[in-house]
Amino acid sequence: MKHLLSLEKLSAADLEKILRDAVVWKRERARLDRKPLAGQAWALMFSKSSTRPRVSFEVGIRELGGESLFLSANDMQLGRGEPVRDTARVLGRMIHGAVIRTFAQSDVEEFAAFSKIPTINALTDDEHPCQILADIFTFKEKRGPIAGKVVTFVGDGACNVPVSWIFAAAKLGFELRIASPKKFQPGAEILNRAGGKIICTENVEKAAKGADLLYTDVWVSMGKEAESAERLKTLSTYQINQKLVKLARPDALVMHCLPAYCGKEIDEETFEANADTIFTQAENRLHVQKAILNWAVS
């Protein structure tokens, strides 16, 4: 039984296999004879709003020969307080796999344990593994191997996206720099668990110097709306802009996992100058998602 619950728990070998397979799924998307999910029904259980994860998983499941059922929190008894383990034991007898986008990491892990069907984490407050796999795939597609490179994350360094980058850095051998205010830097416990070369700093310019990839995410993640005013004030100088790009390598990529709020975490000029990379990154969610689904049932 295979689950993708976090990059921390995904082996380096499986991570590399997913990335290799994604190349094939993208190149051969027009092929109609590869249907590893034929006859299967997969549930998309989303407690958080979604564009890219929902569309990429629904299309991916369909292209792999399966069918998807979209279930929001309002569609399930979970929304009325049914225990995750009970929902899992019911659905595990009816469906073949689940893609879950929710708040608590423990909910995804509990569902996987009790459903006994392949379970994929499409985002929790702790990690965003599918996103980072697509990001690394995009980097490799445009610049080659990521091992030995420098990735700089600018913004809220303690949210799910940089945390997944942390675990990826240790497994794939690249340097990760996180430029964030002290209160938005990842905790020592996570850094110690991950290992690898991770540098946390409040100095944005120092973090960007010589980087191969500049990466950012929204300053106010879902569930943090009550902190908006404080976050916007504290993170106001942690923006990817033309001045910062000039400090990176001449061929550095700029990425954003979207949605983007131009004028905040990235300025509009920089966003538009790097739009091809950013929207290729978004497209690649589909191809990587298909590789993850195929890996989960193989």
Contacts in CASP RR format, 6 or more apart in sequence:
PFRMAT RR
TARGET T0000
AUTHOR 0000-0000-0000
METHOD contacts of the structure
MODEL  1
MKHLLSLEKLSAADLEKILRDAVVWKRERARLDRKPLAGQAWALMFSKSS
TRPRVSFEVGIRELGGESLFLSANDMQLGRGEPVRDTARVLGRMIHGAVI
RTFAQSDVEEFAAFSKIPTINALTDDEHPCQILADIFTFKEKRGPIAGKV
VTFVGDGACNVPVSWIFAAAKLGFELRIASPKKFQPGAEILNRAGGKIIC
TENVEKAAKGADLLYTDVWVSMGKEAESAERLKTLSTYQINQKLVKLARP
DALVMHCLPAYCGKEIDEETFEANADTIFTQAENRLHVQKAILNWAVS
1 116 0 8 1.000
1 117 0 8 1.000
1 118 0 8 1.000
2 118 0 8 1.000
2 295 0 8 1.000
2 296 0 8 1.000
2 297 0 8 1.000
2 298 0 8 1.000
3 112 0 8 1.000
3 118 0 8 1.000
3 119 0 8 1.000
3 120 0 8 1.000
3 296 0 8 1.000
4 10 0 8 1.000
4 119 0 8 1.000
4 120 0 8 1.000
4 121 0 8 1.000
4 129 0 8 1.000
4 130 0 8 1.000
4 292 0 8 1.000
4 295 0 8 1.000
4 296 0 8 1.000
5 105 0 8 1.000
5 108 0 8 1.000
5 109 0 8 1.000
5 112 0 8 1.000
5 119 0 8 1.000
5 121 0 8 1.000
5 127 0 8 1.000
5 129 0 8 1.000
6 105 0 8 1.000
6 121 0 8 1.000
6 126 0 8 1.000
6 127 0 8 1.000
6 129 0 8 1.000
6 164 0 8 1.000
6 167 0 8 1.000
7 15 0 8 1.000
7 127 0 8 1.000
7 129 0 8 1.000
7 132 0 8 1.000
7 133 0 8 1.000
7 164 0 8 1.000
7 167 0 8 1.000
7 168 0 8 1.000
7 171 0 8 1.000
8 127 0 8 1.000
8 167 0 8 1.000
8 193 0 8 1.000
8 194 0 8 1.000
10 129 0 8 1.000
10 171 0 8 1.000
11 171 0 8 1.000
12 171 0 8 1.000
12 172 0 8 1.000
14 295 0 8 1.000
15 133 0 8 1.000
15 168 0 8 1.000
15 171 0 8 1.000
15 172 0 8 1.000
16 172 0 8 1.000
17 295 0 8 1.000
18 133 0 8 1.000
18 288 0 8 1.000
18 291 0 8 1.000
18 292 0 8 1.000
18 295 0 8 1.000
19 133 0 8 1.000
19 136 0 8 1.000
19 137 0 8 1.000
19 140 0 8 1.000
19 288 0 8 1.000
19 291 0 8 1.000
21 291 0 8 1.000
21 294 0 8 1.000
21 295 0 8 1.000
22 133 0 8 1.000
22 137 0 8 1.000
22 284 0 8 1.000
22 287 0 8 1.000
22 288 0 8 1.000
22 290 0 8 1.000
22 291 0 8 1.000
23 137 0 8 1.000
23 141 0 8 1.000
25 287 0 8 1.000
25 290 0 8 1.000
25 291 0 8 1.000
25 294 0 8 1.000
26 284 0 8 1.000
26 287 0 8 1.000
28 34 0 8 1.000
29 63 0 8 1.000
29 287 0 8 1.000
34 64 0 8 1.000
35 64 0 8 1.000
35 65 0 8 1.000
35 66 0 8 1.000
36 64 0 8 1.000
36 65 0 8 1.000
36 293 0 8 1.000
36 294 0 8 1.000
36 297 0 8 1.000
36 298 0 8 1.000
37 61 0 8 1.000
37 64 0 8 1.000
37 65 0 8 1.000
37 66 0 8 1.000
37 96 0 8 1.000
37 293 0 8 1.000
37 297 0 8 1.000
38 64 0 8 1.000
38 65 0 8 1.000
38 66 0 8 1.000
39 65 0 8 1.000
39 66 0 8 1.000
39 67 0 8 1.000
39 96 0 8 1.000
40 65 0 8 1.000
40 66 0 8 1.000
40 67 0 8 1.000
40 95 0 8 1.000
40 96 0 8 1.000
40 97 0 8 1.000
40 297 0 8 1.000
41 66 0 8 1.000
41 67 0 8 1.000
41 68 0 8 1.000
41 69 0 8 1.000
41 94 0 8 1.000
41 95 0 8 1.000
41 96 0 8 1.000
41 97 0 8 1.000
42 57 0 8 1.000
42 61 0 8 1.000
42 66 0 8 1.000
42 67 0 8 1.000
42 68 0 8 1.000
42 69 0 8 1.000
42 95 0 8 1.000
42 96 0 8 1.000
42 97 0 8 1.000
42 98 0 8 1.000
42 99 0 8 1.000
42 293 0 8 1.000
43 68 0 8 1.000
43 69 0 8 1.000
43 71 0 8 1.000
43 91 0 8 1.000
43 95 0 8 1.000
43 97 0 8 1.000
43 98 0 8 1.000
43 99 0 8 1.000
44 54 0 8 1.000
44 57 0 8 1.000
44 58 0 8 1.000
44 68 0 8 1.000
44 69 0 8 1.000
44 70 0 8 1.000
44 71 0 8 1.000
44 98 0 8 1.000
44 99 0 8 1.000
44 101 0 8 1.000
44 122 0 8 1.000
45 71 0 8 1.000
45 76 0 8 1.000
45 78 0 8 1.000
45 98 0 8 1.000
45 99 0 8 1.000
45 100 0 8 1.000
45 101 0 8 1.000
45 102 0 8 1.000
45 111 0 8 1.000
46 53 0 8 1.000
46 54 0 8 1.000
46 70 0 8 1.000
46 71 0 8 1.000
46 72 0 8 1.000
46 73 0 8 1.000
46 100 0 8 1.000
46 101 0 8 1.000
46 102 0 8 1.000
46 122 0 8 1.000
47 72 0 8 1.000
47 73 0 8 1.000
47 78 0 8 1.000
47 101 0 8 1.000
47 102 0 8 1.000
47 103 0 8 1.000
48 101 0 8 1.000
48 102 0 8 1.000
48 103 0 8 1.000
48 123 0 8 1.000
48 222 0 8 1.000
49 222 0 8 1.000
50 101 0 8 1.000
50 122 0 8 1.000
50 123 0 8 1.000
51 258 0 8 1.000
51 259 0 8 1.000
52 258 0 8 1.000
52 282 0 8 1.000
52 285 0 8 1.000
53 99 0 8 1.000
53 101 0 8 1.000
53 122 0 8 1.000
53 123 0 8 1.000
53 130 0 8 1.000
53 285 0 8 1.000
54 70 0 8 1.000
54 101 0 8 1.000
55 286 0 8 1.000
56 285 0 8 1.000
56 286 0 8 1.000
56 289 0 8 1.000
57 68 0 8 1.000
57 99 0 8 1.000
57 120 0 8 1.000
57 122 0 8 1.000
57 289 0 8 1.000
57 293 0 8 1.000
58 68 0 8 1.000
58 70 0 8 1.000
59 286 0 8 1.000
60 286 0 8 1.000
60 289 0 8 1.000
60 290 0 8 1.000
60 293 0 8 1.000
61 67 0 8 1.000
61 68 0 8 1.000
61 293 0 8 1.000
62 68 0 8 1.000
63 290 0 8 1.000
64 290 0 8 1.000
64 293 0 8 1.000
64 294 0 8 1.000
69 95 0 8 1.000
73 79 0 8 1.000
76 82 0 8 1.000
76 87 0 8 1.000
77 87 0 8 1.000
78 84 0 8 1.000
78 87 0 8 1.000
84 107 0 8 1.000
84 110 0 8 1.000
84 111 0 8 1.000
84 114 0 8 1.000
85 110 0 8 1.000
85 111 0 8 1.000
85 113 0 8 1.000
85 114 0 8 1.000
87 111 0 8 1.000
88 110 0 8 1.000
88 111 0 8 1.000
88 112 0 8 1.000
88 113 0 8 1.000
88 114 0 8 1.000
88 115 0 8 1.000
89 114 0 8 1.000
89 115 0 8 1.000
91 98 0 8 1.000
91 115 0 8 1.000
91 117 0 8 1.000
92 115 0 8 1.000
92 116 0 8 1.000
92 117 0 8 1.000
95 117 0 8 1.000
96 117 0 8 1.000
96 118 0 8 1.000
96 297 0 8 1.000
97 115 0 8 1.000
97 117 0 8 1.000
97 118 0 8 1.000
97 119 0 8 1.000
97 120 0 8 1.000
97 296 0 8 1.000
98 111 0 8 1.000
98 115 0 8 1.000
98 117 0 8 1.000
98 118 0 8 1.000
98 119 0 8 1.000
98 120 0 8 1.000
99 119 0 8 1.000
99 120 0 8 1.000
99 122 0 8 1.000
100 107 0 8 1.000
100 108 0 8 1.000
100 111 0 8 1.000
100 119 0 8 1.000
100 120 0 8 1.000
100 121 0 8 1.000
100 122 0 8 1.000
101 122 0 8 1.000
101 123 0 8 1.000
101 124 0 8 1.000
102 108 0 8 1.000
102 123 0 8 1.000
102 124 0 8 1.000
103 124 0 8 1.000
103 125 0 8 1.000
103 223 0 8 1.000
104 124 0 8 1.000
104 125 0 8 1.000
105 121 0 8 1.000
105 124 0 8 1.000
105 125 0 8 1.000
105 126 0 8 1.000
105 127 0 8 1.000
107 124 0 8 1.000
108 119 0 8 1.000
108 121 0 8 1.000
108 124 0 8 1.000
111 119 0 8 1.000
112 119 0 8 1.000
118 296 0 8 1.000
118 297 0 8 1.000
120 130 0 8 1.000
120 292 0 8 1.000
120 293 0 8 1.000
120 296 0 8 1.000
121 127 0 8 1.000
121 129 0 8 1.000
121 130 0 8 1.000
122 130 0 8 1.000
123 130 0 8 1.000
123 131 0 8 1.000
123 160 0 8 1.000
124 160 0 8 1.000
125 160 0 8 1.000
125 221 0 8 1.000
125 223 0 8 1.000
126 160 0 8 1.000
126 163 0 8 1.000
127 160 0 8 1.000
127 163 0 8 1.000
127 164 0 8 1.000
127 167 0 8 1.000
128 160 0 8 1.000
128 161 0 8 1.000
128 163 0 8 1.000
128 164 0 8 1.000
128 257 0 8 1.000
129 164 0 8 1.000
130 285 0 8 1.000
130 288 0 8 1.000
130 289 0 8 1.000
130 292 0 8 1.000
131 161 0 8 1.000
131 164 0 8 1.000
131 257 0 8 1.000
131 285 0 8 1.000
132 161 0 8 1.000
132 164 0 8 1.000
132 165 0 8 1.000
132 168 0 8 1.000
133 288 0 8 1.000
133 292 0 8 1.000
134 281 0 8 1.000
134 284 0 8 1.000
134 285 0 8 1.000
134 287 0 8 1.000
134 288 0 8 1.000
134 289 0 8 1.000
135 165 0 8 1.000
135 215 0 8 1.000
135 255 0 8 1.000
135 257 0 8 1.000
135 281 0 8 1.000
136 146 0 8 1.000
136 168 0 8 1.000
136 172 0 8 1.000
137 284 0 8 1.000
137 287 0 8 1.000
137 288 0 8 1.000
138 253 0 8 1.000
138 255 0 8 1.000
138 277 0 8 1.000
138 280 0 8 1.000
138 281 0 8 1.000
138 284 0 8 1.000
139 146 0 8 1.000
139 149 0 8 1.000
139 212 0 8 1.000
139 213 0 8 1.000
139 253 0 8 1.000
139 255 0 8 1.000
140 146 0 8 1.000
141 280 0 8 1.000
141 284 0 8 1.000
142 253 0 8 1.000
142 277 0 8 1.000
142 280 0 8 1.000
143 149 0 8 1.000
143 212 0 8 1.000
143 251 0 8 1.000
143 253 0 8 1.000
146 172 0 8 1.000
146 173 0 8 1.000
146 174 0 8 1.000
147 172 0 8 1.000
147 173 0 8 1.000
147 174 0 8 1.000
148 173 0 8 1.000
148 174 0 8 1.000
148 175 0 8 1.000
149 174 0 8 1.000
149 175 0 8 1.000
149 212 0 8 1.000
149 213 0 8 1.000
150 174 0 8 1.000
150 175 0 8 1.000
150 177 0 8 1.000
150 210 0 8 1.000
150 211 0 8 1.000
150 212 0 8 1.000
150 213 0 8 1.000
151 165 0 8 1.000
151 169 0 8 1.000
151 174 0 8 1.000
151 175 0 8 1.000
151 176 0 8 1.000
151 177 0 8 1.000
151 211 0 8 1.000
151 212 0 8 1.000
151 213 0 8 1.000
151 215 0 8 1.000
152 176 0 8 1.000
152 177 0 8 1.000
152 178 0 8 1.000
152 179 0 8 1.000
152 207 0 8 1.000
152 208 0 8 1.000
152 211 0 8 1.000
152 213 0 8 1.000
152 214 0 8 1.000
152 215 0 8 1.000
152 248 0 8 1.000
153 161 0 8 1.000
153 162 0 8 1.000
153 165 0 8 1.000
153 176 0 8 1.000
153 177 0 8 1.000
153 178 0 8 1.000
153 179 0 8 1.000
153 180 0 8 1.000
153 215 0 8 1.000
153 216 0 8 1.000
153 217 0 8 1.000
154 179 0 8 1.000
154 180 0 8 1.000
154 204 0 8 1.000
154 207 0 8 1.000
154 208 0 8 1.000
154 214 0 8 1.000
154 215 0 8 1.000
154 216 0 8 1.000
154 238 0 8 1.000
154 239 0 8 1.000
154 240 0 8 1.000
154 244 0 8 1.000
154 265 0 8 1.000
155 179 0 8 1.000
155 180 0 8 1.000
155 184 0 8 1.000
155 216 0 8 1.000
155 217 0 8 1.000
155 219 0 8 1.000
155 235 0 8 1.000
155 238 0 8 1.000
155 265 0 8 1.000
156 162 0 8 1.000
156 180 0 8 1.000
156 184 0 8 1.000
156 217 0 8 1.000
156 218 0 8 1.000
156 219 0 8 1.000
156 221 0 8 1.000
156 231 0 8 1.000
156 235 0 8 1.000
157 163 0 8 1.000
157 178 0 8 1.000
157 180 0 8 1.000
157 184 0 8 1.000
157 185 0 8 1.000
157 186 0 8 1.000
157 200 0 8 1.000
158 180 0 8 1.000
158 184 0 8 1.000
158 185 0 8 1.000
158 186 0 8 1.000
158 187 0 8 1.000
159 217 0 8 1.000
159 221 0 8 1.000
160 221 0 8 1.000
161 217 0 8 1.000
161 257 0 8 1.000
162 176 0 8 1.000
162 178 0 8 1.000
162 186 0 8 1.000
162 217 0 8 1.000
163 186 0 8 1.000
163 190 0 8 1.000
165 176 0 8 1.000
165 215 0 8 1.000
166 176 0 8 1.000
166 178 0 8 1.000
166 186 0 8 1.000
166 190 0 8 1.000
166 191 0 8 1.000
166 194 0 8 1.000
166 198 0 8 1.000
167 194 0 8 1.000
169 175 0 8 1.000
169 176 0 8 1.000
169 194 0 8 1.000
169 196 0 8 1.000
169 197 0 8 1.000
169 198 0 8 1.000
170 194 0 8 1.000
170 195 0 8 1.000
170 196 0 8 1.000
170 198 0 8 1.000
173 196 0 8 1.000
173 197 0 8 1.000
174 197 0 8 1.000
175 197 0 8 1.000
175 198 0 8 1.000
175 199 0 8 1.000
176 197 0 8 1.000
176 198 0 8 1.000
176 199 0 8 1.000
177 198 0 8 1.000
177 199 0 8 1.000
177 200 0 8 1.000
177 201 0 8 1.000
177 207 0 8 1.000
177 211 0 8 1.000
178 185 0 8 1.000
178 186 0 8 1.000
178 198 0 8 1.000
178 199 0 8 1.000
178 200 0 8 1.000
178 201 0 8 1.000
178 207 0 8 1.000
179 201 0 8 1.000
179 202 0 8 1.000
179 203 0 8 1.000
179 204 0 8 1.000
179 206 0 8 1.000
179 207 0 8 1.000
179 208 0 8 1.000
179 238 0 8 1.000
180 200 0 8 1.000
180 202 0 8 1.000
180 235 0 8 1.000
180 238 0 8 1.000
181 202 0 8 1.000
181 234 0 8 1.000
181 235 0 8 1.000
181 238 0 8 1.000
182 202 0 8 1.000
183 234 0 8 1.000
184 234 0 8 1.000
184 235 0 8 1.000
185 200 0 8 1.000
186 198 0 8 1.000
186 200 0 8 1.000
191 198 0 8 1.000
191 200 0 8 1.000
199 207 0 8 1.000
201 207 0 8 1.000
204 237 0 8 1.000
204 238 0 8 1.000
204 244 0 8 1.000
205 244 0 8 1.000
205 247 0 8 1.000
208 214 0 8 1.000
208 244 0 8 1.000
208 245 0 8 1.000
208 247 0 8 1.000
208 248 0 8 1.000
209 247 0 8 1.000
209 248 0 8 1.000
210 247 0 8 1.000
210 248 0 8 1.000
210 249 0 8 1.000
210 252 0 8 1.000
211 247 0 8 1.000
211 248 0 8 1.000
211 249 0 8 1.000
211 252 0 8 1.000
212 248 0 8 1.000
212 249 0 8 1.000
212 251 0 8 1.000
212 252 0 8 1.000
212 253 0 8 1.000
213 252 0 8 1.000
213 253 0 8 1.000
213 254 0 8 1.000
213 255 0 8 1.000
214 240 0 8 1.000
214 244 0 8 1.000
214 245 0 8 1.000
214 248 0 8 1.000
214 252 0 8 1.000
214 253 0 8 1.000
214 254 0 8 1.000
214 255 0 8 1.000
215 254 0 8 1.000
215 255 0 8 1.000
215 256 0 8 1.000
215 257 0 8 1.000
216 239 0 8 1.000
216 240 0 8 1.000
216 255 0 8 1.000
216 256 0 8 1.000
216 265 0 8 1.000
216 266 0 8 1.000
217 256 0 8 1.000
217 257 0 8 1.000
217 265 0 8 1.000
218 259 0 8 1.000
218 260 0 8 1.000
218 261 0 8 1.000
218 264 0 8 1.000
218 265 0 8 1.000
219 231 0 8 1.000
219 232 0 8 1.000
219 235 0 8 1.000
219 238 0 8 1.000
219 261 0 8 1.000
219 264 0 8 1.000
219 265 0 8 1.000
220 227 0 8 1.000
220 228 0 8 1.000
220 231 0 8 1.000
220 232 0 8 1.000
224 231 0 8 1.000
232 264 0 8 1.000
235 264 0 8 1.000
235 265 0 8 1.000
238 265 0 8 1.000
239 263 0 8 1.000
239 264 0 8 1.000
239 265 0 8 1.000
239 266 0 8 1.000
239 267 0 8 1.000
240 254 0 8 1.000
240 265 0 8 1.000
240 266 0 8 1.000
240 267 0 8 1.000
240 270 0 8 1.000
241 266 0 8 1.000
241 267 0 8 1.000
241 269 0 8 1.000
241 270 0 8 1.000
242 267 0 8 1.000
242 269 0 8 1.000
242 270 0 8 1.000
242 273 0 8 1.000
245 252 0 8 1.000
245 254 0 8 1.000
245 270 0 8 1.000
253 274 0 8 1.000
253 277 0 8 1.000
254 266 0 8 1.000
254 270 0 8 1.000
254 273 0 8 1.000
254 274 0 8 1.000
254 277 0 8 1.000
254 278 0 8 1.000
255 274 0 8 1.000
255 277 0 8 1.000
255 278 0 8 1.000
255 281 0 8 1.000
256 265 0 8 1.000
256 266 0 8 1.000
256 271 0 8 1.000
256 278 0 8 1.000
256 281 0 8 1.000
257 281 0 8 1.000
258 278 0 8 1.000
258 282 0 8 1.000
260 266 0 8 1.000
260 271 0 8 1.000
260 278 0 8 1.000
262 268 0 8 1.000
262 271 0 8 1.000
271 278 0 8 1.000
END
